[in-house]
Amino acid sequence: MNMNVSTSMSARWPELEPSAKFLAKHPADEVGAWRDLRSRVVDIASKNSWTKSETSKRIGMADSSFSLWMSGTLDGILENANVTIARWLDAVEDAASLTSTLPRSPDFFPSNASAEIHKTLLLAQTIAGFVTVTLDAGRGKTVACEAYRRAKPHVHMVTLHEKATTVTGAMNMLARQFGVRVFNQGEVVEVLGERLKRSGNSLLIIDEAQHADGRAVNQFRHFSDKYDCGVALVGNSGIRRRISQDGPNAASRDQIVSRIDKNLKRDPGREDDVRAFIEQWGILDASCTRFLFGIGMKGGALRQIDRTIKIACFAAGRPAPELEKKHLEAAWRNRDVEDL
């Protein structure tokens, strides 16, 4: 459950007094339960800045039914609605409790991989170039890109997914990112391009770019060519396959490949980065570090270490620096991903 744990409070929804008909129809104990449940719903929605429509979808209730329940005008069976919402509240609070017990991953730290990624992104931004970053999974590509975006002006980042593989899907994602609304789908690319060009020296980072098909990749390249915007395609080796196989023809493929200013695919300093990441977790025991180093040299690299440590902390009820090798071994066995 994707629950924002921010403590910032948005405006609370008003908790109106129920109608006289509502009070007359429903038993006093059910009304009392309703008041308590409603207050809990309002608390959670306020903490997470959820709208009533979004909250009703999360609960699994129709907007109209949820609105009637919230306002104290529900004509249906109140107990049924109360039970549905109570179960949802318990699930949300259980998830929040679990999240609070899990340790946080180490903050971004300069690694060999992140240094090379930042150099590649800076190149693209400086010369309005077209670059690809296809380091192995778990090497911190996304974290490094987010750190670069925070540090540099005019950097925009969007993450693709399997339902945004086509030109239309990818452009619509970009449009939402920029708050662009046009009625003619054919104008989306031009409006986005002008927005990127207007800021000057801009960089567009497309994360999980392996999901983009060949035509979408070609469209991203178009931003670099026509609107003087740096473009970085970031993801796994599937990006290279898309470029080499999914182009509509060989000429189109060559058109893309010839414009790539840098393809970062060699993995720099992996062993040093794995050791540094383990240190970031505060784990110093030699047997633990050797075990985690072995995991980090497998596919998935730093991500394998991160998830194994979190699971070990949860199962053992200990912070990372107090873990023993047996806890890490048990977590790795329980994950059972060796043969996948």
C-alpha positions in Angstrom: 0.0 0.0 0.0 1.5 3.2 -1.1 1.0 5.4 1.9 2.8 8.7 2.3 4.2 8.8 5.8 4.7 12.6 5.8 3.6 14.2 9.0 2.6 17.4 7.2 -1.1 18.1 7.6 -3.4 19.3 4.8 -6.8 20.9 5.5 -9.0 18.5 7.4 -12.3 17.6 6.0 -15.3 18.9 8.0 -17.0 16.4 10.2 -20.6 17.5 9.9 -23.3 16.5 12.4 -25.4 13.7 11.0 -28.9 14.2 9.9 -31.8 13.6 12.2 -33.1 10.9 9.9 -29.6 9.2 10.1 -29.7 9.3 14.0 -33.2 8.0 14.1 -32.7 5.1 11.7 -29.4 3.6 13.0 -28.7 2.1 16.5 -26.8 4.4 18.8 -23.8 1.9 19.1 -23.4 1.9 15.3 -23.6 5.7 15.2 -20.9 5.8 17.9 -18.7 3.4 15.9 -19.3 5.6 12.8 -18.1 8.7 14.6 -14.9 7.0 15.6 -14.3 5.5 12.2 -15.0 8.8 10.4 -12.5 10.6 12.6 -9.8 8.0 11.8 -10.5 8.3 8.1 -10.2 12.1 8.2 -7.0 11.8 10.2 -5.4 9.5 7.6 -6.7 11.4 4.6 -5.4 14.7 6.0 -1.9 13.3 6.7 -1.6 11.9 3.2 -3.4 14.7 1.4 -5.9 12.4 -0.1 -9.1 13.7 -1.7 -12.4 12.1 -0.9 -12.6 10.5 -4.3 -9.1 9.0 -3.9 -10.0 7.8 -0.4 -13.2 6.1 -1.6 -11.2 4.3 -4.3 -8.7 3.1 -1.8 -11.5 1.8 0.4 -13.3 0.2 -2.5 -16.5 2.1 -2.0 -18.5 4.0 -4.6 -17.9 7.8 -4.4 -21.6 8.4 -3.7 -21.8 5.8 -0.9 -18.7 7.1 0.7 -20.0 10.7 0.5 -23.3 9.7 2.2 -21.4 7.8 4.9 -19.0 10.7 5.6 -21.9 13.3 5.8 -24.0 11.1 8.0 -26.9 10.8 5.6 -26.5 7.1 4.6 -29.9 5.3 4.2 -28.4 1.9 3.8 -27.2 -0.5 6.5 -24.7 1.5 8.5 -23.0 -1.6 10.0 -22.0 -3.0 6.6 -20.3 0.3 5.6 -18.7 0.5 9.0 -17.2 -3.0 8.7 -15.8 -2.2 5.2 -14.1 1.0 6.4 -12.9 -0.6 9.7 -11.1 -3.3 7.7 -9.5 -0.8 5.4 -8.4 1.4 8.3 -6.9 -1.6 10.1 -5.0 -2.6 6.9 -3.7 1.0 6.4 -2.5 1.2 10.1 -0.9 -2.2 10.0 1.0 -1.2 6.8 2.1 2.0 8.5 3.2 0.2 11.6 5.2 -2.3 9.5 6.8 0.5 7.5 7.9 2.3 10.7 9.8 -0.8 11.9 11.8 -1.2 8.7 15.1 0.6 8.4 15.7 3.3 5.8 18.0 2.7 3.0 21.2 4.7 3.2 21.0 8.2 1.7 22.6 8.8 -1.7 26.4 8.6 -1.5 29.0 9.4 -4.2 29.9 6.1 -5.8 32.0 5.1 -8.8 28.8 4.4 -10.7 27.0 7.6 -9.7 30.1 9.6 -10.6 30.1 8.1 -14.1 26.3 8.6 -14.4 26.6 12.2 -13.4 29.3 12.8 -16.0 27.2 11.3 -18.6 24.1 13.4 -17.7 26.2 16.6 -17.5 27.5 15.8 -21.0 24.0 15.5 -22.3 22.8 18.7 -20.6 25.8 20.7 -21.7 25.8 19.9 -25.4 22.1 19.1 -25.7 23.2 15.6 -26.4 21.6 12.2 -26.6 23.0 9.6 -24.1 22.1 6.2 -22.8 22.8 4.7 -19.3 22.5 0.9 -19.2 24.4 -0.3 -16.2 23.3 -3.5 -14.6 20.3 -3.6 -12.3 20.8 -2.5 -8.8 23.7 -0.1 -9.5 21.9 2.9 -8.3 20.9 4.4 -11.7 17.6 5.9 -10.5 19.0 7.2 -7.2 22.0 8.9 -9.1 19.6 10.5 -11.6 17.4 11.8 -8.8 20.4 13.3 -7.0 21.5 15.0 -10.3 18.0 16.4 -10.8 18.0 17.9 -7.3 21.4 19.4 -7.8 21.0 20.9 -11.3 18.5 23.4 -12.7 16.2 22.6 -15.7 16.4 18.9 -15.2 13.2 16.9 -15.8 12.7 13.2 -15.0 9.9 10.8 -15.9 9.7 7.1 -15.3 8.1 4.9 -17.9 6.2 1.7 -17.3 4.9 -1.2 -19.3 1.7 0.6 -20.3 3.6 3.6 -21.6 5.6 1.9 -24.3 4.2 3.7 -27.4 4.9 7.2 -28.6 1.4 8.3 -27.5 1.7 6.7 -24.0 5.2 8.1 -23.4 4.2 11.6 -24.6 1.1 11.6 -22.4 3.3 10.7 -19.4 5.5 13.7 -20.2 2.5 15.9 -20.7 1.3 15.1 -17.2 4.8 15.7 -15.8 4.8 19.2 -17.3 1.1 19.9 -16.6 0.6 20.3 -20.3 -3.0 20.0 -21.6 -3.8 20.0 -25.3 -6.9 18.9 -27.2 -5.1 17.9 -30.3 -2.9 14.9 -29.6 -0.7 15.9 -32.6 0.3 19.1 -30.8 1.7 17.4 -27.6 5.2 16.9 -29.0 5.5 20.5 -30.1 4.1 22.0 -26.9 6.5 19.8 -24.8 9.4 20.6 -27.0 8.8 24.4 -26.8 8.5 24.0 -23.0 11.9 22.3 -22.8 13.5 24.8 -25.1 12.2 27.8 -23.3 14.1 27.0 -20.1 17.4 26.7 -22.0 20.1 24.1 -21.2 17.5 21.6 -20.1 17.9 17.8 -19.7 15.1 15.2 -20.0 15.9 12.0 -18.1 13.7 9.0 -19.2 14.0 6.3 -16.5 13.0 2.7 -17.1 13.5 3.6 -20.8 13.6 -0.1 -21.8 9.8 0.1 -21.8 9.8 2.5 -24.7 9.4 1.0 -28.2 11.6 2.0 -31.1 9.3 4.7 -32.3 9.1 6.3 -28.8 12.9 6.2 -28.6 13.1 8.0 -31.9 10.7 10.6 -30.6 12.8 11.2 -27.5 15.8 11.7 -29.9 13.7 14.3 -31.7 13.7 16.5 -28.6 17.4 16.6 -28.6 17.6 17.4 -32.4 14.9 20.0 -32.7 14.6 21.7 -29.3 18.2 21.8 -28.1 17.4 19.6 -25.1 19.7 17.0 -23.6 18.1 13.6 -23.4 19.2 10.6 -21.3 17.6 7.2 -21.7 18.2 5.3 -18.5 17.4 1.6 -17.9 18.6 -1.9 -18.6 20.2 -3.4 -21.7 16.7 -3.6 -23.2 17.3 -0.1 -24.4 20.0 -1.3 -26.7 17.8 -4.0 -28.0 15.0 -1.5 -28.7 17.3 0.7 -30.7 18.9 -2.2 -32.7 15.7 -4.2 -33.2 12.6 -2.2 -32.9 13.3 0.6 -35.3 10.9 0.6 -38.3 13.8 0.1 -40.6 17.6 0.1 -40.7 17.8 3.7 -41.7 15.8 4.7 -38.7 18.0 2.6 -36.4 21.1 4.2 -37.8 19.6 7.6 -37.4 19.2 7.0 -33.6 22.6 5.2 -33.1 24.5 7.9 -35.0 23.2 10.5 -32.6 24.2 8.8 -29.3 26.9 10.8 -27.7 27.7 8.3 -25.0 26.5 4.9 -24.0 27.4 4.2 -20.4 27.3 0.4 -20.1 30.6 -0.5 -18.5 30.3 -1.0 -14.7 32.9 1.1 -13.0 34.3 0.2 -9.6 31.6 -2.3 -8.7 33.6 -4.0 -5.9 34.5 -0.7 -4.2 30.8 0.5 -4.5 29.5 -2.7 -2.9 31.9 -2.4 0.0 31.0 1.3 0.4 27.3 0.5 0.4 27.7 -2.1 3.1 29.6 0.5 5.2 26.8 3.0 4.7 24.5 0.5 6.4 26.8 0.6 9.4 27.6 -3.1 9.2 31.2 -3.7 10.3 31.3 -7.4 11.4 33.7 -9.2 9.0 31.6 -12.3 8.5 28.6 -10.2 7.7 30.4 -7.9 5.3 31.9 -10.9 3.4 28.4 -12.5 3.1 26.9 -9.3 1.9 29.8 -8.6 -0.5 29.1 -12.0 -2.2 25.4 -11.0 -2.6 26.3 -7.6 -4.0 28.5 -9.2 -6.7 25.4 -11.1 -8.0 22.9 -9.7 -10.4 21.0 -7.0 -8.7 24.1 -5.7 -6.9 23.3 -3.0 -4.3 19.5 -3.7 -4.4 20.2 -7.3 -3.3 22.1 -6.1 -0.3 19.5 -3.5 0.6 16.5 -5.8 0.5 18.3 -8.6 2.3 19.4 -6.3 5.2 15.9 -4.9 5.5 14.3 -8.3 5.7 16.9 -9.5 8.2 16.3 -6.4 10.4 12.6 -7.0 10.3 12.9 -10.8 11.1 15.5 -10.3 13.8 14.0 -7.2 15.4 17.5 -5.6 15.3 19.0 -2.5 13.6 21.4 -3.3 10.8 24.7 -2.7 12.8 23.6 -5.4 15.3 22.8 -8.1 12.8 24.7 -11.4 12.8 25.6 -13.4 9.8 22.9 -16.0 10.6 20.3 -13.3 10.3 21.5 -12.3 6.9 21.8 -15.9 5.7 18.2 -16.6 6.9 16.9 -13.5 5.1 18.7 -14.5 1.9 17.3 -18.1 2.1 13.8 -16.8 2.7 14.0 -14.5 -0.3 14.8 -17.6 -2.4 15.8 -15.7 -5.5 19.0 -17.5 -6.3 17.6 -19.6 -9.1 15.1 -17.1 -10.6 
